[in-house]
Structures are given as structure tokens and as C-alpha cells.
Amino acid sequence: MESLEAYPILNFAVYFSFACLTVSLFAGLYRLLAGPSLPDRIVVMDLVASLVIGLIITYIMLTGQPVYLNVAVIIALLVFMGNIAFAKYLKRRIDL
């Protein structure tokens, strides 16, 4: 794979996306700590996981090493399973 330095606009886009994802990640972490309720915090945890996956994908674009794609897929699967578990917990809590 060719280096990103050969494409200055793509290089700028990757670093700009790193910056935007990082700022969004810190905003999400703040909201996670200050969230008023448990469902709000779960939604923010999904957001943080999505932002981490975005950071991993931009890192893959920067380095050209697709081996980290497996990590992104595993994170996505774990978040999905966590959402299912949380939905079952909420359903059980509402039925009581």
C-alpha cells in the first residue's frame, strides 16, 4: 500500500478525523460520568465504543495494517452482546 504522504488531502483528512473522534470521545466520556440515568449511560457507552472503532479504522488507514480490523469487529460484537444483556435487564426490571 502506498504511503499517505503521497496524497496530502487524504493525509489531512485522516489526521482531522483522528482529532474529531478524539474530541468526541472525551465529550462522551464526560457525559458517561455525568449521565443522569442508567439508560443514558448505556447509550453513551455505545457511542464510546463506536468512536473507538472509528479510531481503530482511521489508524488502519494511516498505517495500512488491516490486522487491527479484527479488534474492531470483536469490540462491535461485545457491544452488541452487552446491548442485548442490558435490554433483557430493563425488560425484567419493568415487568417487576
MMTF fields as JSON, N, C-alpha, C and O atoms, coordinates in Angstrom:
{
  "mmtfVersion": "1.0.0",
  "mmtfProducer": "UNKNOWN",
  "numBonds": 383,
  "numAtoms": 384,
  "numGroups": 96,
  "numChains": 1,
  "numModels": 1,
  "chainsPerModel": [1],
  "groupsPerChain": [96],
  "chainIdList": ["A"],
  "bondAtomList": [4, 2, 8, 6, 12, 10, 16, 14, 20, 18, 24, 22, 28, 26, 32, 30, 36, 34, 40, 38, 44, 42, 48, 46, 52, 50, 56, 54, 60, 58, 64, 62, 68, 66, 72, 70, 76, 74, 80, 78, 84, 82, 88, 86, 92, 90, 96, 94, 100, 98, 104, 102, 108, 106, 112, 110, 116, 114, 120, 118, 124, 122, 128, 126, 132, 130, 136, 134, 140, 138, 144, 142, 148, 146, 152, 150, 156, 154, 160, 158, 164, 162, 168, 166, 172, 170, 176, 174, 180, 178, 184, 182, 188, 186, 192, 190, 196, 194, 200, 198, 204, 202, 208, 206, 212, 210, 216, 214, 220, 218, 224, 222, 228, 226, 232, 230, 236, 234, 240, 238, 244, 242, 248, 246, 252, 250, 256, 254, 260, 258, 264, 262, 268, 266, 272, 270, 276, 274, 280, 278, 284, 282, 288, 286, 292, 290, 296, 294, 300, 298, 304, 302, 308, 306, 312, 310, 316, 314, 320, 318, 324, 322, 328, 326, 332, 330, 336, 334, 340, 338, 344, 342, 348, 346, 352, 350, 356, 354, 360, 358, 364, 362, 368, 366, 372, 370, 376, 374, 380, 378],
  "bondOrderList": [1, 1, 1, 1, 1, 1, 1, 1, 1, 1, 1, 1, 1, 1, 1, 1, 1, 1, 1, 1, 1, 1, 1, 1, 1, 1, 1, 1, 1, 1, 1, 1, 1, 1, 1, 1, 1, 1, 1, 1, 1, 1, 1, 1, 1, 1, 1, 1, 1, 1, 1, 1, 1, 1, 1, 1, 1, 1, 1, 1, 1, 1, 1, 1, 1, 1, 1, 1, 1, 1, 1, 1, 1, 1, 1, 1, 1, 1, 1, 1, 1, 1, 1, 1, 1, 1, 1, 1, 1, 1, 1, 1, 1, 1, 1],
  "groupList": [{"groupName": "MET", "atomNameList": ["N", "CA", "C", "O"], "elementList": ["N", "C", "C", "O"], "formalChargeList": [0, 0, 0, 0], "bondAtomList": [1, 0, 2, 1, 3, 2], "bondOrderList": [1, 1, 2], "singleLetterCode": "M", "chemCompType": "L-PEPTIDE LINKING"}, {"groupName": "GLU", "atomNameList": ["N", "CA", "C", "O"], "elementList": ["N", "C", "C", "O"], "formalChargeList": [0, 0, 0, 0], "bondAtomList": [1, 0, 2, 1, 3, 2], "bondOrderList": [1, 1, 2], "singleLetterCode": "E", "chemCompType": "L-PEPTIDE LINKING"}, {"groupName": "SER", "atomNameList": ["N", "CA", "C", "O"], "elementList": ["N", "C", "C", "O"], "formalChargeList": [0, 0, 0, 0], "bondAtomList": [1, 0, 2, 1, 3, 2], "bondOrderList": [1, 1, 2], "singleLetterCode": "S", "chemCompType": "L-PEPTIDE LINKING"}, {"groupName": "LEU", "atomNameList": ["N", "CA", "C", "O"], "elementList": ["N", "C", "C", "O"], "formalChargeList": [0, 0, 0, 0], "bondAtomList": [1, 0, 2, 1, 3, 2], "bondOrderList": [1, 1, 2], "singleLetterCode": "L", "chemCompType": "L-PEPTIDE LINKING"}, {"groupName": "ALA", "atomNameList": ["N", "CA", "C", "O"], "elementList": ["N", "C", "C", "O"], "formalChargeList": [0, 0, 0, 0], "bondAtomList": [1, 0, 2, 1, 3, 2], "bondOrderList": [1, 1, 2], "singleLetterCode": "A", "chemCompType": "L-PEPTIDE LINKING"}, {"groupName": "TYR", "atomNameList": ["N", "CA", "C", "O"], "elementList": ["N", "C", "C", "O"], "formalChargeList": [0, 0, 0, 0], "bondAtomList": [1, 0, 2, 1, 3, 2], "bondOrderList": [1, 1, 2], "singleLetterCode": "Y", "chemCompType": "L-PEPTIDE LINKING"}, {"groupName": "PRO", "atomNameList": ["N", "CA", "C", "O"], "elementList": ["N", "C", "C", "O"], "formalChargeList": [0, 0, 0, 0], "bondAtomList": [1, 0, 2, 1, 3, 2], "bondOrderList": [1, 1, 2], "singleLetterCode": "P", "chemCompType": "L-PEPTIDE LINKING"}, {"groupName": "ILE", "atomNameList": ["N", "CA", "C", "O"], "elementList": ["N", "C", "C", "O"], "formalChargeList": [0, 0, 0, 0], "bondAtomList": [1, 0, 2, 1, 3, 2], "bondOrderList": [1, 1, 2], "singleLetterCode": "I", "chemCompType": "L-PEPTIDE LINKING"}, {"groupName": "ASN", "atomNameList": ["N", "CA", "C", "O"], "elementList": ["N", "C", "C", "O"], "formalChargeList": [0, 0, 0, 0], "bondAtomList": [1, 0, 2, 1, 3, 2], "bondOrderList": [1, 1, 2], "singleLetterCode": "N", "chemCompType": "L-PEPTIDE LINKING"}, {"groupName": "PHE", "atomNameList": ["N", "CA", "C", "O"], "elementList": ["N", "C", "C", "O"], "formalChargeList": [0, 0, 0, 0], "bondAtomList": [1, 0, 2, 1, 3, 2], "bondOrderList": [1, 1, 2], "singleLetterCode": "F", "chemCompType": "L-PEPTIDE LINKING"}, {"groupName": "VAL", "atomNameList": ["N", "CA", "C", "O"], "elementList": ["N", "C", "C", "O"], "formalChargeList": [0, 0, 0, 0], "bondAtomList": [1, 0, 2, 1, 3, 2], "bondOrderList": [1, 1, 2], "singleLetterCode": "V", "chemCompType": "L-PEPTIDE LINKING"}, {"groupName": "CYS", "atomNameList": ["N", "CA", "C", "O"], "elementList": ["N", "C", "C", "O"], "formalChargeList": [0, 0, 0, 0], "bondAtomList": [1, 0, 2, 1, 3, 2], "bondOrderList": [1, 1, 2], "singleLetterCode": "C", "chemCompType": "L-PEPTIDE LINKING"}, {"groupName": "THR", "atomNameList": ["N", "CA", "C", "O"], "elementList": ["N", "C", "C", "O"], "formalChargeList": [0, 0, 0, 0], "bondAtomList": [1, 0, 2, 1, 3, 2], "bondOrderList": [1, 1, 2], "singleLetterCode": "T", "chemCompType": "L-PEPTIDE LINKING"}, {"groupName": "GLY", "atomNameList": ["N", "CA", "C", "O"], "elementList": ["N", "C", "C", "O"], "formalChargeList": [0, 0, 0, 0], "bondAtomList": [1, 0, 2, 1, 3, 2], "bondOrderList": [1, 1, 2], "singleLetterCode": "G", "chemCompType": "PEPTIDE LINKING"}, {"groupName": "ARG", "atomNameList": ["N", "CA", "C", "O"], "elementList": ["N", "C", "C", "O"], "formalChargeList": [0, 0, 0, 0], "bondAtomList": [1, 0, 2, 1, 3, 2], "bondOrderList": [1, 1, 2], "singleLetterCode": "R", "chemCompType": "L-PEPTIDE LINKING"}, {"groupName": "ASP", "atomNameList": ["N", "CA", "C", "O"], "elementList": ["N", "C", "C", "O"], "formalChargeList": [0, 0, 0, 0], "bondAtomList": [1, 0, 2, 1, 3, 2], "bondOrderList": [1, 1, 2], "singleLetterCode": "D", "chemCompType": "L-PEPTIDE LINKING"}, {"groupName": "GLN", "atomNameList": ["N", "CA", "C", "O"], "elementList": ["N", "C", "C", "O"], "formalChargeList": [0, 0, 0, 0], "bondAtomList": [1, 0, 2, 1, 3, 2], "bondOrderList": [1, 1, 2], "singleLetterCode": "Q", "chemCompType": "L-PEPTIDE LINKING"}, {"groupName": "LYS", "atomNameList": ["N", "CA", "C", "O"], "elementList": ["N", "C", "C", "O"], "formalChargeList": [0, 0, 0, 0], "bondAtomList": [1, 0, 2, 1, 3, 2], "bondOrderList": [1, 1, 2], "singleLetterCode": "K", "chemCompType": "L-PEPTIDE LINKING"}],
  "groupTypeList": [0, 1, 2, 3, 1, 4, 5, 6, 7, 3, 8, 9, 4, 10, 5, 9, 2, 9, 4, 11, 3, 12, 10, 2, 3, 9, 4, 13, 3, 5, 14, 3, 3, 4, 13, 6, 2, 3, 6, 15, 14, 7, 10, 10, 0, 15, 3, 10, 4, 2, 3, 10, 7, 13, 3, 7, 7, 12, 5, 7, 0, 3, 12, 13, 16, 6, 10, 5, 3, 8, 10, 4, 10, 7, 7, 4, 3, 3, 10, 9, 0, 13, 8, 7, 4, 9, 4, 17, 5, 3, 17, 14, 14, 7, 15, 3],
  "groupIdList": [1, 2, 3, 4, 5, 6, 7, 8, 9, 10, 11, 12, 13, 14, 15, 16, 17, 18, 19, 20, 21, 22, 23, 24, 25, 26, 27, 28, 29, 30, 31, 32, 33, 34, 35, 36, 37, 38, 39, 40, 41, 42, 43, 44, 45, 46, 47, 48, 49, 50, 51, 52, 53, 54, 55, 56, 57, 58, 59, 60, 61, 62, 63, 64, 65, 66, 67, 68, 69, 70, 71, 72, 73, 74, 75, 76, 77, 78, 79, 80, 81, 82, 83, 84, 85, 86, 87, 88, 89, 90, 91, 92, 93, 94, 95, 96],
  "secStructList": [7, 7, 7, 4, 4, 4, 7, 2, 2, 2, 2, 2, 2, 2, 2, 2, 2, 2, 2, 2, 2, 2, 2, 2, 2, 2, 2, 2, 2, 2, 2, 2, 2, 2, 7, 1, 1, 2, 2, 2, 2, 2, 2, 2, 2, 2, 2, 2, 2, 2, 2, 2, 2, 2, 2, 2, 2, 2, 2, 2, 2, 2, 2, 7, 7, 4, 4, 4, 2, 2, 2, 2, 2, 2, 2, 2, 2, 2, 2, 2, 2, 2, 2, 2, 2, 2, 2, 2, 2, 2, 2, 2, 2, 2, 2, 7],
  "xCoordList": [0.834, 0.0, 0.883, 1.919, 0.467, 1.235, 1.086, 0.119, 2.053, 2.044, 1.038, 0.752, 0.512, -0.448, 0.225, -0.449, 1.55, 2.244, 2.152, 2.314, 1.898, 1.746, 0.424, 0.268, -0.512, -1.825, -2.062, -2.586, -1.697, -1.784, -3.209, -3.414, -4.183, -5.563, -6.06, -6.727, -5.744, -6.127, -5.392, -5.964, -4.137, -3.364, -4.014, -4.159, -4.404, -5.086, -6.416, -6.767, -7.151, -8.456, -8.323, -9.142, -7.3, -7.112, -6.77, -7.341, -5.851, -5.494, -6.644, -6.822, -7.411, -8.578, -9.625, -10.249, -9.818, -10.784, -10.295, -11.099, -8.974, -8.43, -8.781, -9.229, -8.576, -8.847, -10.333, -10.685, -11.198, -12.645, -13.126, -13.93, -12.636, -13.041, -12.534, -13.224, -11.337, -10.79, -11.581, -11.879, -11.919, -12.729, -14.093, -14.591, -14.695, -15.994, -15.885, -16.799, -14.779, -14.574, -14.506, -15.117, -13.779, -13.702, -15.044, -15.392, -15.788, -17.118, -18.041, -18.83, -17.944, -18.745, -18.363, -19.231, -17.069, -16.636, -17.116, -17.468, -17.13, -17.677, -19.165, -19.638, -19.886, -21.322, -21.568, -22.565, -20.665, -20.789, -20.694, -21.433, -19.789, -19.631, -20.744, -21.092, -21.308, -22.33, -23.743, -24.682, -23.905, -25.217, -26.239, -25.926, -27.464, -28.466, -29.056, -29.493, -29.076, -29.705, -28.913, -28.022, -29.253, -28.553, -28.736, -27.751, -29.951, -30.075, -29.262, -28.73, -29.161, -28.335, -26.875, -26.186, -26.414, -25.02, -24.764, -23.677, -25.741, -25.573, -25.495, -24.697, -26.31, -26.258, -24.9, -24.342, -24.372, -23.062, -21.967, -20.989, -22.112, -21.123, -21.125, -20.066, -22.298, -22.365, -21.668, -20.945, -21.887, -21.23, -19.714, -18.991, -19.237, -17.793, -17.213, -16.129, -17.922, -17.439, -17.39, -16.45, -18.386, -18.384, -17.24, -16.626, -16.952, -15.847, -14.504, -13.6, -14.365, -13.129, -12.961, -11.852, -14.044, -13.977, -13.579, -12.79, -14.113, -13.717, -12.245, -11.576, -11.73, -10.307, -9.446, -8.394, -9.893, -9.148, -9.134, -8.102, -10.258, -10.33, -9.473, -8.827, -9.459, -8.584, -7.123, -6.277, -6.808, -5.43, -5.05, -3.917, -5.994, -5.747, -5.461, -4.571, -6.213, -5.961, -4.594, -3.93, -4.174, -2.897, -1.718, -0.745, -1.803, -0.667, -0.748, 0.279, -1.938, -2.084, -1.985, -1.69, -2.224, -2.168, -3.586, -4.133, -4.177, -5.576, -5.757, -6.887, -4.696, -4.822, -5.639, -6.245, -5.668, -6.432, -7.934, -8.723, -8.328, -9.751, -10.418, -11.595, -9.676, -10.213, -10.57, -11.575, -9.762, -10.046, -11.343, -12.157, -11.543, -12.763, -13.996, -15.035, -13.885, -15.017, -15.331, -16.499, -14.307, -14.529, -15.184, -16.084, -14.751, -15.371, -16.84, -17.697, -17.134, -18.521, -19.385, -20.525, -18.85, -19.613, -19.845, -20.933, -18.842, -19.01, -20.04, -20.831, -20.025, -21.002, -22.413, -23.363, -22.544, -23.852, -24.377, -25.549, -23.523, -23.947, -24.29, -25.21, -23.557, -23.875, -25.22, -25.953, -25.554, -26.858, -27.989, -29.025, -27.798, -28.824, -29.007, -30.135, -27.901, -27.991, -28.673, -29.485, -28.357, -28.976, -30.469, -31.267, -30.854, -32.27, -33.042, -34.166, -32.443, -33.098, -33.215, -34.22, -32.187, -32.234, -33.346, -34.095, -33.467, -34.515, -35.901, -36.827, -36.044, -37.343, -37.746, -38.9, -36.792, -37.081, -37.403, -38.263, -36.708, -36.942, -38.308, -38.955, -38.752, -40.061, -41.187, -42.234, -40.982, -42.024, -42.267, -43.347, -41.307, -41.489, -42.328, -42.574],
  "yCoordList": [-1.175, 0.0, 1.245, 1.287, 2.235, 3.465, 4.291, 4.149, 5.143, 5.999, 7.13, 7.558, 7.598, 8.696, 10.02, 10.973, 10.097, 11.344, 11.688, 12.85, 10.709, 10.964, 11.679, 12.294, 11.597, 12.218, 13.185, 12.773, 14.439, 15.356, 15.608, 15.834, 15.575, 15.807, 14.621, 14.814, 13.407, 12.221, 12.184, 11.802, 12.579, 12.642, 13.626, 13.323, 14.802, 15.788, 15.243, 15.441, 14.561, 14.022, 12.986, 12.948, 12.157, 11.135, 11.787, 11.425, 12.737, 13.4, 14.259, 14.359, 14.866, 15.634, 14.717, 15.076, 13.544, 12.604, 12.077, 11.866, 11.861, 11.5, 12.56, 12.24, 13.819, 14.912, 14.975, 15.109, 14.882, 14.955, 13.773, 13.949, 12.568, 11.399, 11.475, 11.047, 12.017, 12.136, 13.146, 12.89, 14.283, 15.276, 14.687, 14.884, 13.974, 13.344, 12.278, 12.111, 11.568, 10.545, 11.164, 10.644, 12.259, 12.905, 13.525, 13.523, 14.048, 14.57, 13.437, 13.603, 12.298, 11.144, 10.607, 10.212, 10.589, 10.129, 11.067, 10.619, 12.363, 13.31, 13.029, 13.022, 12.798, 12.529, 11.205, 11.053, 10.254, 8.97, 9.157, 8.527, 10.018, 10.258, 11.122, 10.985, 12.01, 12.931, 12.535, 13.308, 11.347, 10.932, 10.842, 10.355, 11.304, 11.311, 9.935, 9.699, 9.029, 7.735, 6.617, 6.855, 5.4, 4.234, 4.051, 3.772, 4.196, 4.063, 5.108, 4.814, 6.321, 7.34, 6.912, 7.11, 6.342, 5.896, 4.734, 4.628, 3.864, 2.742, 3.251, 2.75, 4.233, 4.819, 5.471, 5.363, 6.143, 6.776, 5.718, 5.927, 4.601, 3.531, 2.99, 2.649, 2.904, 2.512, 3.541, 3.189, 4.803, 5.872, 5.787, 5.907, 5.581, 5.487, 4.292, 4.388, 3.177, 2.002, 2.28, 1.865, 2.971, 3.317, 4.265, 4.147, 5.198, 6.117, 5.397, 5.721, 4.432, 3.643, 2.833, 2.715, 2.282, 1.551, 2.503, 2.136, 3.715, 4.711, 5.063, 5.217, 5.192, 5.464, 4.311, 4.532, 3.095, 1.934, 1.924, 1.636, 2.232, 2.22, 3.326, 3.114, 4.505, 5.556, 5.198, 5.561, 4.491, 4.025, 3.012, 3.001, 2.166, 1.211, 1.956, 1.57, 3.016, 3.802, 4.467, 4.588, 4.896, 5.585, 4.638, 4.969, 3.463, 2.541, 1.51, 0.981, 1.219, 0.211, -1.208, -2.124, -1.415, -2.746, -3.214, -2.838, -4.021, -4.428, -5.445, -5.86, -5.858, -6.84, -6.274, -7.04, -4.965, -4.345, -4.351, -4.019, -4.718, -4.811, -5.889, -5.771, -6.929, -7.974, -7.405, -7.797, -6.492, -5.866, -5.068, -5.125, -4.325, -3.539, -4.441, -4.109, -5.559, -6.489, -7.089, -7.229, -7.439, -8.005, -6.976, -7.322, -5.73, -4.686, -4.524, -4.394, -4.53, -4.388, -5.55, -5.342, -6.765, -7.923, -7.855, -8.183, -7.435, -7.317, -6.253, -6.44, -5.145, -4.087, -4.569, -4.272, -5.304, -5.838, -6.792, -6.725, -7.673, -8.608, -7.866, -8.256, -6.813, -6.002, -5.31, -5.186, -4.857, -4.234, -5.232, -4.891, -6.441, -7.468, -7.764, -7.873, -7.894, -8.161, -7.012, -7.242, -5.785, -4.64, -4.567, -4.219, -4.889, -4.875, -5.922, -5.666, -7.102, -8.12, -7.661, -7.924, -6.976, -6.457, -5.435, -5.477, -4.517, -3.5, -4.127, -3.71, -5.119, -5.784, -6.472, -6.398, -7.136, -7.812, -6.8, -7.045, -5.667, -4.632, -3.978, -3.629, -3.808, -3.202, -4.172, -3.749, -5.477, -6.472, -6.647, -7.088, -6.32, -6.493, -5.442, -5.448],
  "zCoordList": [0.0, 0.0, 0.0, 0.664, -0.739, -0.818, 0.449, 1.197, 0.667, 1.842, 1.655, 0.537, 2.781, 2.73, 2.411, 2.019, 2.573, 2.274, 0.793, 0.421, -0.046, -1.475, -1.767, -2.821, -0.843, -1.005, 0.152, 1.187, 0.01, 1.159, 1.649, 2.842, 0.766, 1.205, 2.034, 3.05, 1.612, 2.376, 3.714, 4.734, 3.702, 4.944, 5.921, 7.105, 5.424, 6.266, 6.775, 7.939, 5.911, 6.307, 7.424, 8.343, 7.341, 8.372, 9.707, 10.736, 9.7, 10.955, 11.493, 12.707, 10.619, 11.052, 11.676, 12.675, 11.095, 11.668, 13.014, 13.923, 13.153, 14.464, 15.501, 16.602, 15.143, 16.085, 16.435, 17.607, 15.443, 15.699, 16.54, 17.456, 16.233, 17.005, 18.442, 19.367, 18.631, 19.977, 20.806, 21.973, 20.218, 20.932, 21.276, 22.385, 20.343, 20.6, 21.685, 22.492, 21.701, 22.717, 24.11, 25.043, 24.265, 25.571, 25.975, 27.155, 25.017, 25.331, 25.774, 26.703, 25.116, 25.507, 26.873, 27.652, 27.17, 28.491, 29.592, 30.684, 29.308, 30.283, 30.514, 31.65, 29.425, 29.541, 30.256, 30.962, 30.075, 30.76, 32.266, 33.023, 32.699, 34.131, 34.699, 35.872, 33.887, 34.373, 33.965, 34.156, 33.408, 32.921, 34.029, 35.115, 33.781, 34.854, 35.167, 36.293, 34.198, 34.46, 33.808, 32.992, 34.181, 33.661, 32.151, 31.467, 31.595, 30.131, 29.368, 28.298, 29.906, 29.251, 29.223, 28.223, 30.29, 30.344, 29.406, 28.839, 29.233, 28.301, 26.867, 26.074, 26.532, 25.193, 24.951, 23.859, 25.963, 25.82, 25.701, 24.983, 26.383, 26.237, 24.817, 24.289, 24.186, 22.781, 21.906, 20.974, 22.205, 21.454, 21.588, 20.599, 22.803, 23.032, 22.284, 21.709, 22.287, 21.556, 20.054, 19.376, 19.541, 18.117, 17.782, 16.722, 18.674, 18.443, 18.494, 17.723, 19.383, 19.437, 18.158, 17.637, 17.658, 16.384, 15.264, 14.394, 15.275, 14.277, 14.374, 13.352, 15.595, 15.771, 15.262, 14.663, 15.501, 15.011, 13.488, 12.882, 12.868, 11.404, 10.8, 9.774, 11.423, 10.894, 11.106, 10.288, 12.191, 12.381, 11.311, 10.83, 10.944, 9.856, 8.556, 7.799, 8.3, 7.089, 7.127, 6.097, 8.309, 8.442, 8.27, 7.593, 8.88, 8.853, 7.737, 7.313, 7.261, 6.215, 6.738, 5.97, 8.034, 8.636, 8.965, 10.002, 8.107, 8.326, 9.446, 9.706, 10.111, 11.189, 12.35, 13.099, 12.512, 13.594, 13.32, 14.204, 12.131, 11.821, 12.67, 13.012, 13.009, 13.891, 15.254, 15.847, 15.752, 17.046, 16.973, 17.895, 15.886, 15.721, 15.665, 16.235, 14.993, 14.903, 16.273, 16.635, 17.026, 18.36, 19.28, 20.045, 19.219, 20.037, 19.653, 20.527, 18.363, 17.914, 18.411, 18.826, 18.369, 18.852, 20.359, 20.833, 21.108, 22.56, 22.931, 23.856, 22.211, 22.475, 22.14, 22.864, 21.053, 20.683, 21.748, 22.121, 22.236, 23.28, 24.58, 25.3, 24.867, 26.041, 25.906, 26.888, 24.706, 24.48, 24.682, 25.252, 24.227, 24.418, 25.903, 26.384, 26.625, 28.065, 28.789, 29.684, 28.417, 29.068, 28.746, 29.615, 27.518, 27.152, 27.956, 28.387, 28.161, 28.982, 30.429, 31.09, 30.919, 32.287, 32.434, 33.41, 31.483, 31.558, 31.453, 32.148, 30.593, 30.445, 31.744, 32.165, 32.37, 33.632, 34.731, 35.577, 34.712, 35.72, 35.547, 36.534, 34.301, 34.031, 34.385, 34.875, 34.139, 34.427, 35.928, 36.322, 36.757, 38.207, 38.791, 39.997]
}
